[in-house]
Amino acid sequence: MTKLNKGIGVQQARKKQSNWPFVLVLLLVALEYLRPQDFFPFLMPFRIPGLVALMLIIYWLLNERITSLFRYPLTKLNMYFLFLTGISVMYAVNTFYPYKIFFQEILITASVVMPTILIVNSVDRVRKFLSFWVLVHLVLALIVLSKGGRGPGGFLSDENDVALALIMGLPYAAYMYGYEKRKKYKFLFGLTAVVSVLAIAVSFSRGGFLGLVCVLAFMWLISKNKSKYLLISMLMVVIAGSTLLTVLPEGYFDEMKTSTDAGTGTGHHRIMSWDIGLQMFYRNPVLGVGAGNYPWNVERYENFSEIWRSANTRSFSGRQSHSLYFTLIPEFGLLGIILYLVIFRRMYKIIRPIAKSDPSEVDKELIVFAKAIAVSIVGFLSAGAFISVLFYPHFWHLIANITVVANVYAANIREDAKE
């Protein structure tokens, strides 16, 4: 089977679908990450993101049974995570937040994860979807540059949060740049990679900086031609660095050092926050204190933290943990920790064989996409160590993107087997 035939094979094998659901998937991604309603307030009364989400939910329910939530390994594990979130309302101090987070998780599963898996069902659509994904992150990076390091709003308004989003988008741009042969698309992907690095730096996010280092290091580590990748990376650093010197705030690199300084500044505050989270876990080891309930339990448990007591500082009550892990550990306990580890282990087991496939046996684009997703996971897990992103949409987009690529990959393998 030729590469072209592989690219359209899945779509030919299925009943031909109309394009408007695919357009809705793209539109929802743009609305979620760019939030045009924040720039054009007259759009707010129309509730466009909600309407698009509702249309996708209806489309999914009309085309698949509700049991499809348990059809794929990652969506099944996601339902277990939703269950843990939901039951925490029974023992949480603040019952509003488990309710709120539970319904947010249901909404993003029904409006993003399942419709994306259903609709993005061919190599051609995966290519278009991820190309659009890169374009959205280019616009996002430009917004960050124009706003002096801040994001457009919502879950991306904070500098740390938007830096993590850009870190997760960077691998798609970088790998698709390396694969793409068409000049205009190659320029788009290369521009996105460079502008994203600039925007991450301008965000002044220490967690973002560490995440960027981890992403670049992992890309080098898994590269077959390490010397070539190193030269390309150095060229990007020179191009970006010459611009960064003119826009970085004074004392940028000194500020970066404080993220890991356990003795002073924000580094010390993080250590205290994390230790308070551990005190919650020690006293609620099985189920934790409940989804979204870390801030509401700080005052109850900070006195158990010797680090906090010895600092002789004021109460941290109401503060976030500033870490993916130290949100997960105290809020979900051992059951949540084990489930989260199982989810990411499953992600690894799904994506690794695709990324290591022989290009002669499967469409090379799928290998490129799989590598981009793998590095994006590294960005999420590394930068997330310093940012409270446990309930942000990134996790569910990873589930959707991995399942989409895995499904199309499996379909391509089946088509080849028939030849």
C-alpha positions as CSV (number, residue, x, y, z in Angstrom):
1,M,0.0,0.0,0.0
2,T,1.4,3.4,-0.9
3,K,1.9,6.2,1.6
4,L,-0.9,8.2,0.0
5,N,-3.3,5.2,0.3
6,K,-2.3,4.7,3.9
7,G,-3.1,8.3,4.6
8,I,-6.6,8.0,3.5
9,G,-7.2,4.3,4.2
10,V,-9.1,4.7,7.5
11,Q,-11.3,7.3,6.0
12,Q,-12.1,5.1,3.0
13,A,-12.8,2.1,5.2
14,R,-15.5,4.0,7.2
15,K,-18.6,5.5,6.2
16,K,-17.8,8.9,4.8
17,Q,-18.3,11.6,7.4
18,S,-19.1,15.3,6.8
19,N,-16.5,17.9,7.6
20,W,-18.5,20.1,10.0
21,P,-17.9,17.9,13.1
22,F,-14.1,18.0,12.4
23,V,-14.4,21.8,12.1
24,L,-16.1,21.9,15.5
25,V,-13.3,20.0,17.0
26,L,-10.8,22.5,15.7
27,L,-12.9,25.4,16.7
28,L,-13.2,24.2,20.3
29,V,-9.4,23.8,20.6
30,A,-9.0,27.4,19.4
31,L,-11.7,28.7,21.7
32,E,-10.2,26.8,24.7
33,Y,-6.6,28.0,24.2
34,L,-7.0,31.4,22.7
35,R,-10.2,32.6,24.4
36,P,-11.3,35.2,21.8
37,Q,-14.2,36.2,24.1
38,D,-11.7,37.8,26.5
39,F,-10.4,40.1,23.7
40,F,-13.9,40.8,22.2
41,P,-16.3,41.1,25.2
42,F,-19.3,41.4,22.9
43,L,-18.9,37.6,22.2
44,M,-19.4,36.6,25.8
45,P,-23.2,36.7,25.8
46,F,-23.3,34.2,23.0
47,R,-21.5,31.5,25.0
48,I,-19.8,30.2,21.9
49,P,-17.5,27.7,23.6
50,G,-20.4,26.2,25.5
51,L,-22.5,25.9,22.3
52,V,-19.7,24.2,20.4
53,A,-19.1,21.8,23.3
54,L,-22.8,21.0,23.4
55,M,-22.9,20.3,19.7
56,L,-19.9,17.9,20.0
57,I,-21.5,16.1,22.9
58,I,-24.7,15.6,21.0
59,Y,-22.8,14.4,17.9
60,W,-20.8,11.9,20.0
61,L,-24.0,10.6,21.7
62,L,-25.8,10.2,18.4
63,N,-23.0,8.2,16.9
64,E,-21.7,6.1,19.7
65,R,-23.0,4.5,22.8
66,I,-22.2,5.8,26.3
67,T,-20.3,2.5,26.9
68,S,-17.6,3.8,24.4
69,L,-16.2,5.6,27.5
70,F,-14.8,2.2,28.5
71,R,-13.8,1.1,25.0
72,Y,-10.2,2.4,25.1
73,P,-7.6,1.8,27.8
74,L,-7.0,5.5,28.6
75,T,-10.7,6.5,28.5
76,K,-11.5,3.6,30.8
77,L,-8.7,4.7,33.3
78,N,-10.0,8.3,33.0
79,M,-13.4,7.1,34.2
80,Y,-11.8,5.6,37.3
81,F,-10.2,9.0,37.9
82,L,-13.5,10.7,37.6
83,F,-15.0,8.2,40.1
84,L,-12.3,9.0,42.6
85,T,-13.0,12.7,42.1
86,G,-16.7,12.2,42.5
87,I,-16.6,10.1,45.7
88,S,-14.4,12.6,47.4
89,V,-17.4,14.8,47.9
90,M,-18.4,12.4,50.7
91,Y,-15.4,13.2,52.9
92,A,-14.0,16.6,51.7
93,V,-14.0,19.6,54.0
94,N,-15.2,21.8,51.1
95,T,-17.8,19.8,49.1
96,F,-18.3,22.4,46.4
97,Y,-14.9,21.8,44.8
98,P,-15.2,18.0,44.3
99,Y,-18.6,18.7,42.7
100,K,-17.2,21.4,40.5
101,I,-14.1,19.5,39.4
102,F,-16.2,16.3,38.8
103,F,-18.5,18.0,36.4
104,Q,-15.6,19.8,34.7
105,E,-14.0,16.4,34.1
106,I,-17.3,15.0,32.7
107,L,-17.7,18.0,30.4
108,I,-14.2,17.8,29.0
109,T,-14.4,14.0,28.5
110,A,-17.8,14.3,26.7
111,S,-17.0,17.4,24.7
112,V,-13.3,17.0,23.9
113,V,-11.9,13.5,24.5
114,M,-14.7,11.3,23.0
115,P,-15.6,13.5,20.0
116,T,-11.9,13.9,19.1
117,I,-11.4,10.2,19.2
118,L,-14.5,9.6,17.1
119,I,-14.0,12.3,14.5
120,V,-10.2,12.5,14.1
121,N,-10.0,9.0,12.5
122,S,-7.5,9.1,9.6
123,V,-3.9,10.1,9.0
124,D,-5.2,13.0,6.9
125,R,-7.3,14.3,9.8
126,V,-4.6,13.7,12.4
127,R,-2.2,15.7,10.2
128,K,-4.7,18.6,9.9
129,F,-5.7,18.4,13.5
130,L,-2.1,18.6,14.8
131,S,-1.1,21.2,12.2
132,F,-3.9,23.3,13.6
133,W,-2.8,22.5,17.1
134,V,0.6,24.0,16.2
135,L,-1.0,27.1,14.7
136,V,-3.1,27.7,17.8
137,H,0.1,27.5,19.9
138,L,1.8,30.0,17.6
139,V,-1.0,32.5,18.1
140,L,-0.9,31.7,21.9
141,A,2.8,32.4,21.9
142,L,2.3,35.7,20.1
143,I,-0.4,36.7,22.7
144,V,2.0,35.9,25.5
145,L,4.7,38.1,23.9
146,S,2.2,40.9,23.3
147,K,1.0,40.7,27.0
148,G,4.4,40.7,28.5
149,G,4.4,37.0,29.5
150,R,0.7,36.5,30.5
151,G,-1.8,34.3,28.7
152,P,-5.1,35.2,27.2
153,G,-7.2,34.3,30.2
154,G,-9.0,31.4,31.9
155,F,-6.7,28.6,32.9
156,L,-3.9,30.2,30.8
157,S,-4.0,33.7,32.3
158,D,-1.1,33.0,34.7
159,E,2.5,33.1,33.5
160,N,3.3,29.7,34.8
161,D,0.2,28.1,33.4
162,V,0.7,29.5,29.9
163,A,4.4,28.5,29.9
164,L,3.4,24.9,30.6
165,A,0.9,25.0,27.7
166,L,3.6,26.3,25.3
167,I,6.1,23.7,26.5
168,M,3.6,21.0,25.7
169,G,3.0,22.5,22.3
170,L,6.7,22.9,21.4
171,P,7.5,19.3,20.6
172,Y,4.7,19.2,17.9
173,A,6.2,22.2,16.2
174,A,9.7,20.9,16.4
175,Y,9.0,17.3,15.2
176,M,6.6,18.4,12.4
177,Y,9.3,21.0,11.3
178,G,11.8,18.2,11.0
179,Y,9.4,16.0,8.9
180,E,7.6,18.6,6.8
181,K,8.8,19.1,3.2
182,R,6.4,21.8,2.1
183,K,8.1,25.2,2.6
184,K,5.2,27.2,3.9
185,Y,4.3,24.5,6.5
186,K,8.0,24.0,7.4
187,F,8.2,27.8,8.0
188,L,5.1,27.8,10.1
189,F,6.3,24.9,12.3
190,G,9.8,26.4,12.6
191,L,8.4,29.9,13.5
192,T,6.1,28.3,16.1
193,A,9.1,26.6,17.8
194,V,11.2,29.7,18.0
195,V,8.4,32.0,19.1
196,S,7.3,29.5,21.7
197,V,10.8,29.5,23.2
198,L,10.7,33.3,23.3
199,A,7.3,33.3,24.9
200,I,8.3,30.8,27.6
201,A,11.3,32.9,28.5
202,V,9.2,36.1,28.6
203,S,6.6,34.4,30.8
204,F,9.3,34.6,33.5
205,S,8.2,31.2,34.8
206,R,10.7,29.2,36.7
207,G,8.7,26.0,36.3
208,G,8.4,26.8,32.6
209,F,12.2,27.2,32.3
210,L,12.9,23.9,34.0
211,G,10.2,22.2,31.8
212,L,11.8,23.7,28.7
213,V,15.2,22.3,29.7
214,C,13.7,18.8,30.2
215,V,11.9,18.9,26.9
216,L,15.0,19.9,24.9
217,A,17.1,17.3,26.8
218,F,14.6,14.5,26.1
219,M,14.3,15.4,22.5
220,W,18.1,15.1,22.2
221,L,18.1,11.9,24.2
222,I,15.7,10.1,21.9
223,S,17.2,11.5,18.7
224,K,18.9,9.0,16.5
225,N,21.2,11.7,15.0
226,K,22.2,13.5,18.2
227,S,24.9,15.6,16.5
228,K,22.5,16.9,13.9
229,Y,19.8,17.6,16.6
230,L,22.4,19.4,18.7
231,L,23.4,21.7,15.8
232,I,19.7,22.5,15.1
233,S,19.1,23.2,18.8
234,M,22.2,25.4,18.9
235,L,21.0,27.4,15.9
236,M,17.6,27.8,17.5
237,V,19.2,29.0,20.7
238,V,21.3,31.5,18.9
239,I,18.3,32.9,17.0
240,A,16.1,33.0,20.1
241,G,18.9,34.1,22.4
242,S,19.7,37.2,20.3
243,T,16.1,38.3,20.7
244,L,15.8,37.2,24.3
245,L,18.7,39.5,25.4
246,T,16.6,42.5,24.4
247,V,13.3,41.4,26.1
248,L,14.3,39.5,29.2
249,P,13.7,41.2,32.5
250,E,16.7,42.3,34.5
251,G,17.9,39.5,36.8
252,Y,16.1,36.8,34.8
253,F,18.6,34.1,35.4
254,D,19.0,35.0,39.1
255,E,15.3,34.6,39.4
256,M,15.4,31.2,37.7
257,K,17.8,30.0,40.4
258,T,15.2,30.6,43.1
259,S,12.9,27.9,41.9
260,T,15.2,25.2,43.3
261,D,16.7,27.1,46.2
262,A,15.2,25.4,49.2
263,G,16.6,27.9,51.7
264,T,15.2,31.2,50.5
265,G,12.5,32.9,48.4
266,T,9.8,31.1,46.5
267,G,11.8,27.8,46.6
268,H,11.5,27.7,50.4
269,H,7.8,28.5,50.2
270,R,7.4,25.6,47.8
271,I,9.1,23.3,50.1
272,M,6.9,24.3,53.0
273,S,3.7,24.0,50.8
274,W,4.8,20.5,49.7
275,D,5.6,19.4,53.3
276,I,2.1,20.6,54.4
277,G,0.7,18.4,51.5
278,L,2.7,15.5,52.8
279,Q,1.2,16.0,56.3
280,M,-2.3,15.8,54.8
281,F,-1.3,12.6,53.0
282,Y,0.2,11.0,56.2
283,R,-3.0,11.5,58.0
284,N,-5.3,10.6,55.0
285,P,-3.2,8.0,53.2
286,V,-5.8,6.0,51.3
287,L,-8.2,8.5,49.7
288,G,-6.6,11.9,50.6
289,V,-8.5,15.0,51.6
290,G,-10.6,15.3,48.5
291,A,-10.4,16.8,45.0
292,G,-9.6,20.6,45.1
293,N,-9.3,20.5,48.9
294,Y,-5.6,21.2,49.4
295,P,-6.1,24.9,50.0
296,W,-9.0,24.3,52.4
297,N,-6.9,21.9,54.6
298,V,-3.7,23.9,54.9
299,E,-4.7,25.6,58.1
300,R,-5.6,22.3,59.6
301,Y,-2.3,20.6,58.8
302,E,0.4,23.2,58.6
303,N,1.1,23.0,62.3
304,F,2.2,19.3,61.7
305,S,4.9,20.6,59.4
306,E,8.2,21.1,61.2
307,I,9.5,23.0,58.2
308,W,6.6,25.5,58.3
309,R,6.8,25.9,62.1
310,S,10.6,26.5,62.1
311,A,10.1,29.2,59.4
312,N,8.0,31.3,61.8
313,T,5.9,32.6,59.0
314,R,2.3,33.4,58.6
315,S,-0.4,30.9,57.7
316,F,-0.4,29.4,54.1
317,S,-4.1,28.9,54.4
318,G,-5.9,29.1,51.0
319,R,-2.7,28.7,49.0
320,Q,-2.2,26.1,46.3
321,S,0.5,23.5,46.5
322,H,2.2,24.8,43.3
323,S,2.8,21.3,42.1
324,L,1.0,18.7,40.1
325,Y,2.4,16.0,42.4
326,F,1.7,17.7,45.7
327,T,-1.8,18.3,44.6
328,L,-2.3,14.7,43.6
329,I,-0.7,13.1,46.7
330,P,-2.6,14.9,49.5
331,E,-5.9,15.2,47.6
332,F,-6.2,11.6,46.2
333,G,-4.0,9.5,48.5
334,L,-2.6,6.1,47.6
335,L,-5.5,5.2,45.3
336,G,-5.1,8.3,43.3
337,I,-1.3,8.0,43.1
338,I,-1.4,4.4,41.9
339,L,-4.1,5.3,39.3
340,Y,-2.1,8.2,38.0
341,L,1.0,6.1,37.7
342,V,-1.0,3.4,35.9
343,I,-2.4,6.0,33.5
344,F,1.0,7.4,32.5
345,R,2.5,3.9,32.3
346,R,-0.3,3.0,29.9
347,M,0.4,6.2,27.9
348,Y,4.0,5.1,27.6
349,K,3.1,1.5,26.6
350,I,0.7,2.8,23.9
351,I,2.9,5.5,22.4
352,R,6.4,3.9,22.6
353,P,5.8,1.1,20.0
354,I,4.4,3.7,17.5
355,A,7.3,6.0,18.0
356,K,9.8,3.2,17.5
357,S,8.0,1.7,14.4
358,D,9.7,1.0,11.1
359,P,8.9,3.9,8.7
360,S,8.6,1.3,5.9
361,E,5.8,-0.5,7.7
362,V,3.6,2.4,8.8
363,D,3.0,6.0,7.8
364,K,6.0,8.0,8.9
365,E,3.8,10.9,10.0
366,L,2.3,8.7,12.8
367,I,5.8,8.0,14.1
368,V,6.5,11.8,14.1
369,F,3.2,12.5,15.9
370,A,3.9,9.8,18.5
371,K,7.4,11.2,19.3
372,A,5.9,14.7,19.7
373,I,3.3,13.4,22.1
374,A,5.9,11.5,24.1
375,V,8.0,14.6,24.5
376,S,4.8,16.6,25.3
377,I,4.2,14.2,28.2
378,V,7.7,14.9,29.5
379,G,6.9,18.6,29.4
380,F,3.7,18.1,31.3
381,L,5.3,16.0,34.0
382,S,8.5,18.1,34.4
383,A,7.0,21.7,34.3
384,G,4.0,20.4,36.3
385,A,6.2,19.6,39.2
386,F,6.2,23.3,40.0
387,I,2.7,24.2,38.8
388,S,-0.8,23.2,40.1
389,V,-2.1,21.7,36.9
390,L,-3.7,18.5,38.0
391,F,-7.2,19.4,36.8
392,Y,-6.2,21.5,33.7
393,P,-7.3,20.4,30.3
394,H,-3.8,19.3,29.2
395,F,-4.2,15.8,30.8
396,W,-7.4,15.1,28.9
397,H,-5.9,16.4,25.6
398,L,-3.1,13.9,26.1
399,I,-5.6,11.1,26.5
400,A,-7.4,12.2,23.3
401,N,-4.3,12.7,21.2
402,I,-2.7,9.4,22.2
403,T,-5.9,7.4,21.6
404,V,-6.4,9.1,18.2
405,V,-2.9,8.3,17.0
406,A,-3.1,4.8,18.4
407,N,-6.4,4.1,16.7
408,V,-5.2,5.3,13.3
409,Y,-1.9,3.5,13.7
410,A,-3.8,0.2,14.4
411,A,-6.0,0.8,11.4
412,N,-3.0,1.3,9.2
413,I,-1.5,-2.0,10.5
414,R,-4.7,-3.8,9.8
415,E,-4.9,-2.5,6.2
416,D,-1.3,-3.6,5.6
417,A,-2.1,-7.1,6.9
418,K,-4.9,-7.4,4.3
419,E,-2.6,-6.6,1.4
